[in-house]
């Protein structure tokens, strides 16, 4: 995201923060056990609590009649599941919101290039609509923005894994990031290509408040769905999702990984205090807490050992540091990844980041940043990064689909992990680590090197290798020096070597196979 776009997103997030307004998600003064009743319990006097997500009016077509052509339907396609429908049109053709709702994602996405995800209530049912393949400058709606059906949200592009300029449109019952189900959008649009002007009559839509309980899990909160369900203690879950929606630059998985690094989610009166006197789950020093501490959970106390108070203070502090980092990058006084620099500032102070023009050369700070960045994958919902939506079935086809998302990505020695590429790419075992973790729905984590990966699972004859199995080659006394993912038919997908890219290729001579799922 450019600095200008980020500034716009921050403004919109600050002015249009949206939380669920159903009975199930009503604010409570003290955090209860039901996470859905706590997502809006923010007593921040400096920001609006936002509006309510209400039942949407009728669905409208995502493009205007006569501007696009229906080109691809829902269902099996090219050996994978096409989870939406495609409308071809020239670059720049307007795209409209199909339902009233809140924009929970607007930015880059694997496979889509750039996408927008809008959460809506259809009656009492949580629904997400997805709009993909836009260019960066074709994104109009911003995260946190409330939209109505017929609002101009984006322009058609040809970004990501696209065979031509078009809109890829999806309709998810249950929520795109909440484990919902993709439904053929044409059954909702009337079974035909767009035939109506989506802007017509949109000003007269009546919004009725929904009253039925739903599973929040970040639904209706910008960035809230990025936290993988069940990866943090239940009492932390709603607060991390909420704190991760404060600004676009600091997401819930970052905060979750940071909390683990700080004090392993320990909290309460008996939580460990660091030798330097840092307190609570976010390890605030007393002086820093005096500035950032606040009664976010509404229990009448400002307590660094309270989950709600600490996590929300952490989110606000990290977002302020992130703003300072972006300003310094724009001014040319520091260089590096904005999230990593923000984490370094949390640990060592923004002054130290400024004076060293980047991450300070302190062993503690560098280890702190590396641990949190690498730990993000564990807390990231696998469906929140783009096209692939793992079903948790340990499916070899999903392993292949996960790897194919990165065809053409540069080989980078040491690059890649369960969270995706790093340093701009993958090496061979980084790619297999990511694909197996993603394709198994996060249930199988491989060791990092090809030699170590050879010790996982069972060896099978190479001629019995199925899609998703691992294939090993370049043998030496220490074991295999190379690993790829079997495609079947004597082929594999792999990250070959320096100067090359992730590609499909014939199996190498002397390769052996191993089944790890």
N, C-alpha and C positions, 0 to 999 in steps of 0.2 A: 504494500500500500504506500502511495506517495505521501509525503508530509502534508500536502494540501488536502488529500483525501482523508488522511487520518484526523486532521484538525476538524474537518466537516463531520466525520463520524463521531468525534468526541462531543461536538456541540449538540448533535442530534441525540446522542446517548444521554447527555445531561438534561436535555429539555423534553425528551419523550421516552424516558425509562418506563417500561411496561411490565406489569406482573399480572398473574392470573387473578381474576376477580370472582371466581366461583365460590360457592359455599365452602368447598373443600380447601380453598386456599385463602381463607379470610385471615387478616392479620390477628395475631395473638400477642399479648404483652410479654409473655415468657415463652421461650421455645418449647413446644410439646414434642412428643415422640413422633407424631405424624409429620414427616417432612413437608407435606403439601400444605400444611397450615402455617408454615413459617417463611415461605419465600418472600413475602411482602413485609415482614416485620423489620423494617429499617426506619429508625427514628432520626435519620440524618436530616437536620433542619436546613441544610444547605442545598438539598435536592428534593424535587417533587417525588412523591410516592408513585406518580404516574397514573395512567388511566386503567380501566378495566378491559380485559379481553372478553368481548361479548359475542353472542351468537351472530354469525355472519348472515348477510342477506343472500340472495340467490347467486349462484356461481355464474361467472361470465367468461367468455372466451379470452385466452391470453393474447390473442392478436386480432386485429380488426379484419373484418370481411374483405376479401380481395387482395390482402397484402401478403398472404402466405399460402403455401400449398401443403396439404397433409402428405407426408412422404414415408413415414415409418410408424408401424403400430406397436402395441404393447405385447410383450411375450418373448419367446425364444428368438434369438437372432445371432448369427455368426458364432454359434456354440456357447453363448452366454445369455443371460436374461436381460432383455431390454425393459427396464422398469418404468418407462414412460413412453411418450409419443413425440414425434418430431414434426415441426412445421418449418418448411424451408422458406426463406425470404432473403432479400438483399440485406447486406450489412447496414445497420442503422435503422431497420424497420422497428417501430415501437413495440414493446412488450408491456402488457397490462397485468395488474394483479387480478387473479381469478376470484379471490375471496377477500373479505374484510379480515384484517389481522395485523400482526406485528412482525416486522422483519427481524429474524433471529440470526441470519447469516447473510453477509453481502461481501464477497471477496473471492480470494483464490480457492480452488478446490481441485483435487486430483481427478484427472479425467475430463472435468468440465472446463478447465481453464479458469473461468470465473463463474460464480453462481450466486443466486439469491434463494433463500429459504424463508417462507412466510408461514407462521403458525396461526391457525384460525380455529374457531369453534363452529362446527356445523351442527346445529341443534345442541346436543350435549356431547358430541363426539369431537375429540381433538383431531385436527387434520393439518397436515403440512403440505404446501404446494412448493415445488422445486422448479427453478428456471435456470437452464444451463447453457454454456458455450459463449457467454458474452465476453467481449474484450473489457479490459480494466476501465477504459473511458466510456464504456457502455453501461456501467452500473450507475443508476440514478438513485434508487431507494437505499437508505443507509441503515445500519443495524440500530435497533431500538425504535425505528420509525413506525408509527401506526399508519396503515394504508387502508383504503377502501377498494372494493372491487371496481375495476375500471381505471384506477390510478396508473399513470405511466411510471413504471418502475425501472425499465432497462431498455436497451436496444439490442437487436439481434447481432450476434458476432459469429466468429468462426474459430474460437479458441479451444485449446485442449485437444482431446481425441475426437476431432470433428472431420467429417468427409465433405463438408461444404457449409456455407452460411445457413444456420437454422437455429430455432429454439427447441431445446429438449425440455419437455414439460412432464412433471410427475405429480401424482396425487397419492398421499399416504394417510390412511386411516390409522389413528393411534399415535401419529407423530413420527417425523423422519428420524429424529434422534432419540426416540423413546421406545424403539423396538417395534414400531408399527408395521403395517402391511401395505405394500404398493398395490394400488387399484388401477385398472385401466381408466385413464382420465376420460376417454371417450364415452364411457358409461355415465359419467357425471356431466359431460358437456352435451349429451343428447345423441351420441353415437356418430356425429358427423363433424367435419372440419368446421372451424369457426365461420358462422354466418351472420353474427350480430355485431353491432358496434358496441364494444365493451364499455365505452364511456357513457352510452345513452342511459339516462335515468339513474345513474349511480348516486346522484345527490339526494335521491328520495328513498334510499334504503333505510328501513327501520331496524335498529339494533335492539334486540331483546336480551336482557341479562340471562345468562345460563345459570342454572341452579344445581345441576347434578355434579357429584364429586367425580374428579378425574385424577389420574396419576400425574402429578406435576413433573417431577424429574427434569426440571429445567424447561418444560414446555412454556412457550410464551415469553421467555427471558433471553435476550440477546447473549449468545455464548453459553447459556446455562446447560444446553444439551451436550456440550462437549465433554463433560465429566462422565466417565464410565461408571455405570451403576454398580454399587457394591464394592467399590475400590477404596472407599474411605469410611470411617466409623459413621453410623447413621446420624449421630447428632451433629456431625460436621457437614453432611451432604448438602442440605439446603443453603447453609451459609456460604459454602465455597461456591456454589452455583450463583448465588446472588452477588458475592464479592467479585466473581469473575465476569460480571456484566457491567461493572462500573465504567470500564474503558475498554476499547477494542484491543489495546496492546498487551493486556495482562488477562489471560484466560484461566478458567477454572483448573485445568490440569497443571498449569504452572504453580498456582497457589497450593494445590494439593501436594505436589512434589516438594514444594518449599516447606510446608508444614511438617511433612515427614522428616525432612532434613533438619529442621529447627528443633523439634522436640518429640517426634514420632507420634503426634496427635495426643500427647499426654496433656491433661488439663485438670483444673480443680485445685483445691487448697493444698493438696499434697503433691502437685506436679513438681518435677525436678526444677531447681533454679540453677542456672549456669554459674560457674566460678566467678564470672564478671557481674553477676546479679541480674541477668536477663530472665524475664518472667513469662510464664504461660505458654500456650501452644505455639504462638508466633514469636516467642522470645524477645519481647520488647524490653529495652532498658528503661528504668523508671523515668529518666528525663525525656526519652522519646515518647513513652506512653502518656506523659503529661500533655504532650502536644496532640497526639493522635487518638488517645483513648476516648471513648464515648459510650453512652448507654444504648447500644444498638438493639439489645434484646428487650429493652423496656422493663427490666426488673427493678429499676431504681438504683442500681449500682453501676459504677464504671470500673469493670474488673478485668485485668489482663489475663486472668485465669478462666474467664467465661468464654465459651466457644464463640457465641455470637459477637460479643464485643471485640474479641481478639481478631477473629477472621475478617470482620468488616474493616477494622482499623488497618489490618495488614493490606487489604485490597485497596483502600484509599491511599495509604502510604506508597504502595507499589505503583499505583497509577500516577501519583504526583512525581515520583522518581522517573517513571517512564516518560512523562511530559518533559521533564528536565533533560533527559537523555536525548529525546528527539530534537529539542531546541539546540542542544550542544552539537549534535550531528549536523544539523542544518547550518550551524555557525562554523563548522569545520574544526571545532576544538576537541572533539573526541571522535573515535572511529570504532566500529564493531557492530555486533548484533544488538539491537535495542533491548531485547529481553535479557540477554546475558549481562549487558551493562547495567540494567535496572537491578538485577539480582546482586551484582557486585556492589552497587551503591547501597543496597539494603544491608549488606554485610559489612562493608568497609566505610560507607559514607560517600555521598556524591562528590564531596571535595576531593577524596582520594581518586575517584574516577577521573575527575577533571585534571588533577595535577599530573596524572600518568597518561592522560589522553586516551584512556581505554581501561580495560580491566587491570587493576593494580597487580604488581608482581608479587603479591603476598601468597604464600602457599595455601593458607587457610581459605582466602577468598577464591582463588582459582579452583581449589578442590570443591568448595561450596557451590560455585556456579556449575561446574561439570557434573556434580552429583544430581543437582536439580534438573538440569537440561536432559540428562540421560534418563532420569526417573519419570519424565513426563509421559512417556509411552504407556506406562502402567495405568495411568489415570485418564487416558484419552479414549473417549468412545470411538470405536473403530468405524462407526457409521458417519462420524462428523467431519471426516477429512475429504470426502468426495464421493465418487460413484459407487465404489464397492460397499455393500451392506452385508457383512458376514452374518450367517445364520447360526453360527455356533456348532455346526454339525461335524466339524473336522473334515471338510469336503475338499478333495484334491483339486476339483475344478475351481474352487475359490482361491486356492493357493496360486494356481496359474493366473487367474484373473487379477489377483493382487500384484503379481510380478509384471503382468502385461500393462498395468497402469503406468509403468515407468520405462517402457520401451523408448530407446533413444536417450535415456539419461546417461550422462558421462560416467565412466569408470573413475573412481577416486579411491586410492589406496587407504584403507581404514575407514572408508565411508559407509554410512548406513547402520541402522539398528532396527529394533522392533518398531520404532516410531517413524521409520521412513528414511529418506536420504539425509546425509549430513555432509557438510563441506562441499555441497553441490552435486553429490552423487553417491554411488554404491561401489564397494568392491564385491567379490563373488559371494563371500559369506555374509556380508551385510545385507545383500539382496535376499538370500535364502532365509536369514533371520527374520526380516520383515515379512516376507511372503508366507512363511509357515505360521508366524504369530498371528497375522491378519486372517489368513485363510482358515485357521483353527478357531476363530472367534476369541483369540487371546488366551486359549487354553494350553498352547504348546510354545514354550520359550526355548530356543536353541542356544547352546554356547556360541561364542563369538567367532571362532576360527574354523576353517574347514577340517583341520585335524581333530578338533574337539567335536565337531558335528558328526564326524564319522562314528563316534562312540554312542550316538543316540539311536534308538529304535532297533530294527533288525535288518540284516542284509538279505537281499532278494536277488535272484538272477537278473542280469541286466535286461534280458529279453522279456522279462515280466514286469518291468517298470511301468507304472501307470502315471497319468497326469497328477502332479503334486508330490511324487516321490523325489528324493534327492539323488543326484548322480555325481560321482566323485571321480576325479582324474588327476593327472600330473603327479604321479606317485613318487614318493621318496622314502627314505628310512623313517622319517618322522610321521609319515602318513600322507594323505592326499593334499596336494597344494592347490586344488581347485574344486569348486562345487557349483552345481547348477540345479535347475528344477526340470524334471522330466515332463515332456509334453505328450509322449507316446509317439509311435511311428518312427523311432530312432532319432527324435529331435529333443532339444532342450531350450530353455531360456536361461541366459546367464549374463553376468558382468565379466567380460573376458579379460581385459588387461588395460594398462595405462594407454591412453590415446584412443581407446575404443568406447563403445556405448553398450548399454543393456540391449541385447538382441536375441532373436531366435536363431538356432544353428543346429547342424547335425551333431550327434554325440561324438565325442572324441574317442580315439582308439584307446582301448584298455580301461574304459570307465567301468565302475562298479556302482550298484544301486543300493539304496537304503530306504526303508519305509519308516517314517518317524511319527506318523499319526495312525 
